[in-house]
Amino acid sequence: MGVYAGLPRFQLVFKLAKREGFLDPEFVRFFEPLLEGKSIRDPMVPTGNTNSMRLARLRRPRSKSEEETD
């Protein structure tokens, strides 16, 4: 989302859609900081845990057969 937020055309369309009322106000409040170059918090991650690349989220669970060969 951050990549799109930096594109001038996207910003223009977003602001127009906001002004015309096409976007949900809650989404606008969530997304607007990206247009200002700020980061946003993942709503699925508890507050204070802002690193979306944390290892627990990326680690694949090991199968029992892998555990037995270690």
Distance bins in CASP14 RR format, pairs under 12 A and 6 or more apart:
PFRMAT RR
TARGET T0000
AUTHOR 0000-0000-0000
RMODE 2
METHOD distances of the structure
MODEL  1
1 7 0 0 0 0 0 1 0 0 0 0 0
1 10 0 0 0 0 1 0 0 0 0 0 0
1 14 0 0 0 0 0 1 0 0 0 0 0
1 27 0 0 0 0 0 1 0 0 0 0 0
1 30 0 0 0 0 1 0 0 0 0 0 0
1 31 1 0 0 1 0 0 0 0 0 0 0
1 32 0 0 0 0 0 1 0 0 0 0 0
1 33 0 0 0 0 0 1 0 0 0 0 0
1 34 1 0 0 1 0 0 0 0 0 0 0
1 35 0 0 0 0 0 1 0 0 0 0 0
1 37 0 0 0 0 0 1 0 0 0 0 0
1 39 0 0 0 0 0 1 0 0 0 0 0
1 40 1 0 0 1 0 0 0 0 0 0 0
1 42 0 0 0 0 0 1 0 0 0 0 0
1 52 0 0 0 0 0 1 0 0 0 0 0
2 10 0 0 0 0 1 0 0 0 0 0 0
2 11 0 0 0 0 0 1 0 0 0 0 0
2 14 0 0 0 0 0 1 0 0 0 0 0
2 31 0 0 0 0 1 0 0 0 0 0 0
2 33 0 0 0 0 0 1 0 0 0 0 0
2 34 1 0 1 0 0 0 0 0 0 0 0
2 35 0 0 0 0 1 0 0 0 0 0 0
2 36 0 0 0 0 0 1 0 0 0 0 0
2 37 0 0 0 0 1 0 0 0 0 0 0
2 38 0 0 0 0 0 1 0 0 0 0 0
2 39 0 0 0 0 1 0 0 0 0 0 0
2 40 0 0 0 0 1 0 0 0 0 0 0
3 10 0 0 0 0 1 0 0 0 0 0 0
3 34 0 0 0 0 1 0 0 0 0 0 0
3 37 0 0 0 0 0 1 0 0 0 0 0
4 10 1 0 1 0 0 0 0 0 0 0 0
4 11 0 0 0 0 1 0 0 0 0 0 0
4 13 0 0 0 0 1 0 0 0 0 0 0
4 14 0 0 0 0 1 0 0 0 0 0 0
4 31 0 0 0 0 1 0 0 0 0 0 0
4 34 0 0 0 0 1 0 0 0 0 0 0
4 35 0 0 0 0 1 0 0 0 0 0 0
5 11 1 0 0 1 0 0 0 0 0 0 0
5 12 0 0 0 0 0 1 0 0 0 0 0
5 13 0 0 0 0 0 1 0 0 0 0 0
5 14 1 0 0 1 0 0 0 0 0 0 0
5 15 0 0 0 0 0 1 0 0 0 0 0
5 30 0 0 0 0 0 1 0 0 0 0 0
5 31 1 0 0 1 0 0 0 0 0 0 0
5 32 0 0 0 0 1 0 0 0 0 0 0
5 33 0 0 0 0 1 0 0 0 0 0 0
5 34 1 1 0 0 0 0 0 0 0 0 0
5 35 1 0 1 0 0 0 0 0 0 0 0
5 36 0 0 0 0 1 0 0 0 0 0 0
5 37 1 0 0 1 0 0 0 0 0 0 0
5 38 0 0 0 0 1 0 0 0 0 0 0
5 39 0 0 0 0 0 1 0 0 0 0 0
5 40 0 0 0 0 1 0 0 0 0 0 0
6 12 0 0 0 0 0 1 0 0 0 0 0
6 14 0 0 0 0 0 1 0 0 0 0 0
6 31 0 0 0 0 0 1 0 0 0 0 0
6 34 1 0 0 1 0 0 0 0 0 0 0
6 35 1 0 0 1 0 0 0 0 0 0 0
6 36 0 0 0 0 0 1 0 0 0 0 0
6 37 1 0 0 1 0 0 0 0 0 0 0
6 38 0 0 0 0 0 1 0 0 0 0 0
7 13 0 0 0 0 1 0 0 0 0 0 0
7 14 0 0 0 0 1 0 0 0 0 0 0
7 34 0 0 0 0 0 1 0 0 0 0 0
7 35 0 0 0 0 0 1 0 0 0 0 0
8 14 0 0 0 0 0 1 0 0 0 0 0
8 15 0 0 0 0 0 1 0 0 0 0 0
8 35 0 0 0 0 0 1 0 0 0 0 0
9 15 0 0 0 0 0 1 0 0 0 0 0
9 16 0 0 0 0 0 1 0 0 0 0 0
10 16 0 0 0 0 0 1 0 0 0 0 0
10 17 0 0 0 0 0 1 0 0 0 0 0
10 31 0 0 0 0 0 1 0 0 0 0 0
10 34 0 0 0 0 1 0 0 0 0 0 0
10 35 0 0 0 0 1 0 0 0 0 0 0
11 17 0 0 0 0 0 1 0 0 0 0 0
11 18 0 0 0 0 0 1 0 0 0 0 0
11 31 0 0 0 0 0 1 0 0 0 0 0
11 32 0 0 0 0 0 1 0 0 0 0 0
11 34 0 0 0 0 1 0 0 0 0 0 0
11 35 1 0 1 0 0 0 0 0 0 0 0
11 36 0 0 0 0 0 1 0 0 0 0 0
11 37 0 0 0 0 0 1 0 0 0 0 0
12 18 0 0 0 0 0 1 0 0 0 0 0
12 19 0 0 0 0 0 1 0 0 0 0 0
12 35 0 0 0 0 0 1 0 0 0 0 0
13 19 0 0 0 0 0 1 0 0 0 0 0
13 20 0 0 0 0 0 1 0 0 0 0 0
13 22 0 0 0 0 1 0 0 0 0 0 0
13 23 0 0 0 0 0 1 0 0 0 0 0
13 35 0 0 0 0 0 1 0 0 0 0 0
14 20 0 0 0 0 0 1 0 0 0 0 0
14 21 0 0 0 0 0 1 0 0 0 0 0
14 22 0 0 0 0 1 0 0 0 0 0 0
14 23 1 0 0 1 0 0 0 0 0 0 0
14 27 0 0 0 0 0 1 0 0 0 0 0
14 28 0 0 0 0 1 0 0 0 0 0 0
14 31 1 0 0 1 0 0 0 0 0 0 0
14 32 0 0 0 0 1 0 0 0 0 0 0
14 34 0 0 0 0 1 0 0 0 0 0 0
14 35 1 0 0 1 0 0 0 0 0 0 0
14 36 0 0 0 0 0 1 0 0 0 0 0
15 21 0 0 0 0 0 1 0 0 0 0 0
15 22 0 0 0 0 0 1 0 0 0 0 0
15 23 0 0 0 0 1 0 0 0 0 0 0
15 28 0 0 0 0 1 0 0 0 0 0 0
15 31 0 0 0 0 0 1 0 0 0 0 0
15 32 0 0 0 0 1 0 0 0 0 0 0
15 35 0 0 0 0 1 0 0 0 0 0 0
16 22 0 0 0 0 1 0 0 0 0 0 0
16 23 0 0 0 0 1 0 0 0 0 0 0
17 23 1 0 1 0 0 0 0 0 0 0 0
17 24 0 0 0 0 0 1 0 0 0 0 0
17 25 0 0 0 0 0 1 0 0 0 0 0
17 27 0 0 0 0 1 0 0 0 0 0 0
17 28 0 0 0 0 1 0 0 0 0 0 0
17 31 0 0 0 0 0 1 0 0 0 0 0
18 24 0 0 0 0 0 1 0 0 0 0 0
18 25 0 0 0 0 1 0 0 0 0 0 0
18 27 0 0 0 0 1 0 0 0 0 0 0
18 28 1 0 1 0 0 0 0 0 0 0 0
18 29 0 0 0 0 0 1 0 0 0 0 0
18 31 0 0 0 0 1 0 0 0 0 0 0
18 32 0 0 0 0 1 0 0 0 0 0 0
18 35 0 0 0 0 1 0 0 0 0 0 0
19 28 0 0 0 0 0 1 0 0 0 0 0
20 28 0 0 0 0 0 1 0 0 0 0 0
21 27 0 0 0 0 0 1 0 0 0 0 0
21 28 0 0 0 0 1 0 0 0 0 0 0
22 28 0 0 0 0 1 0 0 0 0 0 0
23 29 0 0 0 0 0 1 0 0 0 0 0
23 30 0 0 0 0 0 1 0 0 0 0 0
23 31 0 0 0 0 1 0 0 0 0 0 0
23 32 0 0 0 0 0 1 0 0 0 0 0
24 30 0 0 0 0 1 0 0 0 0 0 0
24 31 0 0 0 0 1 0 0 0 0 0 0
25 31 0 0 0 0 0 1 0 0 0 0 0
25 32 0 0 0 0 0 1 0 0 0 0 0
26 32 0 0 0 0 0 1 0 0 0 0 0
26 43 0 0 0 0 0 1 0 0 0 0 0
27 34 0 0 0 0 0 1 0 0 0 0 0
27 40 0 0 0 0 0 1 0 0 0 0 0
27 43 0 0 0 0 0 1 0 0 0 0 0
28 34 0 0 0 0 0 1 0 0 0 0 0
28 35 0 0 0 0 1 0 0 0 0 0 0
29 35 0 0 0 0 0 1 0 0 0 0 0
29 40 0 0 0 0 0 1 0 0 0 0 0
29 43 0 0 0 0 0 1 0 0 0 0 0
30 38 0 0 0 0 0 1 0 0 0 0 0
30 39 0 0 0 0 0 1 0 0 0 0 0
30 40 1 0 0 1 0 0 0 0 0 0 0
30 41 0 0 0 0 1 0 0 0 0 0 0
30 42 0 0 0 0 0 1 0 0 0 0 0
30 43 1 0 0 1 0 0 0 0 0 0 0
31 37 0 0 0 0 0 1 0 0 0 0 0
31 38 0 0 0 0 0 1 0 0 0 0 0
31 39 0 0 0 0 0 1 0 0 0 0 0
31 40 1 0 0 1 0 0 0 0 0 0 0
31 41 0 0 0 0 0 1 0 0 0 0 0
31 43 0 0 0 0 0 1 0 0 0 0 0
32 38 0 0 0 0 1 0 0 0 0 0 0
32 40 0 0 0 0 1 0 0 0 0 0 0
33 39 1 0 0 1 0 0 0 0 0 0 0
33 40 1 0 1 0 0 0 0 0 0 0 0
33 41 0 0 0 0 1 0 0 0 0 0 0
34 40 1 0 1 0 0 0 0 0 0 0 0
34 41 0 0 0 0 0 1 0 0 0 0 0
39 50 1 0 0 1 0 0 0 0 0 0 0
39 51 0 0 0 0 0 1 0 0 0 0 0
39 52 0 0 0 0 1 0 0 0 0 0 0
40 50 0 0 0 0 1 0 0 0 0 0 0
40 52 0 0 0 0 0 1 0 0 0 0 0
41 47 1 0 0 1 0 0 0 0 0 0 0
41 48 0 0 0 0 1 0 0 0 0 0 0
41 49 0 0 0 0 1 0 0 0 0 0 0
41 50 1 0 1 0 0 0 0 0 0 0 0
41 51 0 0 0 0 0 1 0 0 0 0 0
41 52 0 0 0 0 1 0 0 0 0 0 0
42 48 0 0 0 0 0 1 0 0 0 0 0
42 49 0 0 0 0 1 0 0 0 0 0 0
42 50 1 0 0 1 0 0 0 0 0 0 0
42 51 0 0 0 0 1 0 0 0 0 0 0
42 52 1 0 1 0 0 0 0 0 0 0 0
42 53 0 0 0 0 0 1 0 0 0 0 0
42 54 0 0 0 0 0 1 0 0 0 0 0
42 57 0 0 0 0 1 0 0 0 0 0 0
43 49 0 0 0 0 0 1 0 0 0 0 0
43 50 0 0 0 0 0 1 0 0 0 0 0
43 52 0 0 0 0 0 1 0 0 0 0 0
44 50 0 0 0 0 0 1 0 0 0 0 0
44 52 0 0 0 0 1 0 0 0 0 0 0
44 57 0 0 0 0 1 0 0 0 0 0 0
45 51 0 0 0 0 1 0 0 0 0 0 0
45 52 1 0 0 1 0 0 0 0 0 0 0
45 53 0 0 0 0 0 1 0 0 0 0 0
45 54 0 0 0 0 1 0 0 0 0 0 0
45 56 0 0 0 0 0 1 0 0 0 0 0
45 57 0 0 0 0 1 0 0 0 0 0 0
46 54 0 0 0 0 0 1 0 0 0 0 0
48 54 0 0 0 0 0 1 0 0 0 0 0
49 56 0 0 0 0 1 0 0 0 0 0 0
49 57 0 0 0 0 1 0 0 0 0 0 0
50 57 0 0 0 0 0 1 0 0 0 0 0
51 57 0 0 0 0 1 0 0 0 0 0 0
51 58 0 0 0 0 0 1 0 0 0 0 0
52 58 0 0 0 0 1 0 0 0 0 0 0
53 59 0 0 0 0 0 1 0 0 0 0 0
60 66 0 0 0 0 1 0 0 0 0 0 0
61 67 0 0 0 0 0 1 0 0 0 0 0
62 68 0 0 0 0 0 1 0 0 0 0 0
62 69 0 0 0 0 0 1 0 0 0 0 0
62 70 0 0 0 0 1 0 0 0 0 0 0
63 69 0 0 0 0 1 0 0 0 0 0 0
63 70 0 0 0 0 0 1 0 0 0 0 0
64 70 0 0 0 0 0 1 0 0 0 0 0
END
